[in-house]
């Protein structure tokens, strides 16, 4: 654990073999791709800075976050492009230009909405990462 702010801890994680079997592995790669990742985690067990800790994330939250990150933007792009292709000629655009403009517009709008939704979902317990156990006390140079 790198830092502590009240009950919220910043934990650095190294990618390991266990990451290959995690449902959120693709999201981690998409969001950073580095071997070391920083995660905000609830520290209800009183772990201290420098402790090596075990983290847990609810499966429902991981799967829901994966759906939001991957599927919702793709669906918005496809639906927006289909609407633009159909409506573009009525707006004085070719079907291709209408599809591109409305597809990208719906993708951008979806991204803005998802930013707001992610802030609210981050407060729900089904999306929070928690520290569940201290594996090893104390080494302030450890990467957890």
C-alpha positions as CSV (number, residue, x, y, z in Angstrom):
1,X,0.0,0.0,0.0
2,X,1.4,3.4,-1.0
3,X,-0.7,6.0,0.7
4,X,-3.7,6.3,3.0
5,X,-6.4,9.0,3.0
6,X,-9.0,8.2,5.7
7,X,-10.5,4.8,4.8
8,X,-9.3,5.0,1.2
9,X,-5.9,3.5,0.3
10,X,-3.9,3.8,-2.8
11,X,-2.5,0.4,-3.6
12,X,0.0,-0.5,-6.3
13,X,-0.4,-3.8,-7.9
14,X,2.0,-5.8,-10.1
15,X,0.5,-7.8,-12.9
16,X,0.8,-11.5,-12.1
17,X,-0.3,-14.9,-13.5
18,X,-3.5,-14.5,-11.6
19,X,-4.4,-11.5,-13.7
20,X,-4.7,-13.7,-16.7
21,X,-7.7,-15.4,-15.1
22,X,-9.4,-12.3,-13.8
23,X,-12.6,-11.1,-15.5
24,X,-11.3,-7.5,-15.5
25,X,-7.9,-8.3,-17.1
26,X,-8.9,-6.7,-20.4
27,X,-10.1,-3.6,-18.7
28,X,-6.7,-3.2,-16.9
29,X,-4.9,-3.6,-20.2
30,X,-7.2,-1.1,-21.8
31,X,-6.9,1.5,-19.0
32,X,-3.2,1.4,-18.7
33,X,-1.4,-1.7,-19.9
34,X,1.5,-1.2,-17.5
35,X,2.8,-3.9,-15.3
36,X,2.3,-1.7,-12.3
37,X,-1.2,-0.4,-11.7
38,X,-2.6,2.0,-9.0
39,X,-6.0,1.2,-7.4
40,X,-8.1,3.0,-4.8
41,X,-9.3,0.5,-2.2
42,X,-11.5,0.7,0.9
43,X,-9.3,0.1,4.0
44,X,-11.7,-1.2,6.6
45,X,-9.1,-3.5,8.2
46,X,-6.6,-0.8,9.2
47,X,-3.7,-1.7,6.9
48,X,-0.8,0.7,7.0
49,X,1.4,2.3,4.4
50,X,4.0,-0.2,3.3
51,X,1.9,-3.3,4.0
52,X,1.5,-5.9,1.3
53,X,-2.3,-6.5,1.1
54,X,-4.8,-8.8,-0.6
55,X,-7.6,-7.0,-2.6
56,X,-11.1,-8.2,-3.5
57,X,-13.5,-6.8,-6.0
58,X,-17.1,-8.0,-6.3
59,X,-17.6,-10.1,-9.4
60,X,-20.9,-8.3,-10.2
61,X,-19.1,-5.0,-10.2
62,X,-16.2,-6.2,-12.4
63,X,-18.6,-7.7,-15.0
64,X,-20.8,-4.6,-14.9
65,X,-17.9,-2.3,-15.3
66,X,-16.7,-4.4,-18.2
67,X,-20.0,-4.1,-19.9
68,X,-20.0,-0.3,-19.4
69,X,-16.5,0.1,-20.7
70,X,-16.8,-2.1,-23.8
71,X,-20.3,-2.8,-24.8
72,X,-22.2,0.5,-24.2
73,X,-19.8,2.6,-26.4
74,X,-19.8,0.1,-29.2
75,X,-23.6,-0.1,-29.1
76,X,-23.8,3.7,-29.1
77,X,-21.5,3.9,-32.1
78,X,-23.4,1.3,-34.1
79,X,-26.9,2.8,-33.3
80,X,-25.6,6.3,-34.0
81,X,-24.2,5.3,-37.3
82,X,-27.4,3.5,-38.3
83,X,-29.5,6.6,-37.4
84,X,-27.1,8.8,-39.3
85,X,-27.1,6.6,-42.4
86,X,-30.9,6.7,-42.5
87,X,-31.3,10.4,-41.5
88,X,-28.2,11.9,-43.2
89,X,-29.8,12.5,-46.6
90,X,-32.6,14.4,-45.0
91,X,-30.0,16.7,-43.4
92,X,-28.2,17.3,-46.7
93,X,-25.5,14.7,-46.0
94,X,-24.5,11.6,-47.8
95,X,-25.4,8.4,-46.1
96,X,-21.8,7.7,-45.3
97,X,-21.1,11.2,-43.9
98,X,-24.3,11.1,-41.8
99,X,-23.3,7.7,-40.4
100,X,-19.8,8.9,-39.5
101,X,-21.0,12.1,-37.9
102,X,-23.8,10.7,-35.9
103,X,-21.8,7.6,-35.0
104,X,-18.9,9.6,-33.6
105,X,-21.3,12.1,-32.0
106,X,-23.2,9.4,-30.2
107,X,-19.9,7.8,-29.1
108,X,-18.7,11.2,-27.6
109,X,-22.1,11.7,-25.9
110,X,-21.9,8.2,-24.4
111,X,-18.4,8.8,-23.1
112,X,-19.6,12.0,-21.3
113,X,-22.6,10.2,-19.8
114,X,-20.4,7.2,-18.8
115,X,-18.0,9.6,-17.0
116,X,-20.9,10.8,-14.8
117,X,-22.3,7.3,-14.3
118,X,-18.9,6.0,-13.3
119,X,-18.5,8.6,-10.6
120,X,-21.9,7.6,-9.1
121,X,-21.2,3.8,-9.5
122,X,-17.8,4.2,-7.8
123,X,-19.7,5.1,-4.6
124,X,-21.7,1.8,-4.6
125,X,-20.4,-1.1,-2.7
126,X,-20.9,-3.5,-5.6
127,X,-18.1,-1.6,-7.5
128,X,-15.7,-0.9,-4.7
129,X,-12.3,-2.7,-4.3
130,X,-11.6,-3.6,-0.7
131,X,-8.5,-4.6,1.2
132,X,-9.4,-7.9,2.8
133,X,-6.2,-9.0,4.4
134,X,-2.6,-7.8,5.2
135,X,-0.3,-10.4,3.7
136,X,2.9,-8.9,5.0
137,X,3.5,-6.0,7.4
138,X,5.6,-3.0,6.8
139,X,8.1,-2.9,3.9
140,X,7.7,0.7,2.7
141,X,9.4,-0.2,-0.6
142,X,7.0,-3.0,-1.5
143,X,4.8,-2.9,-4.5
144,X,1.4,-4.3,-3.4
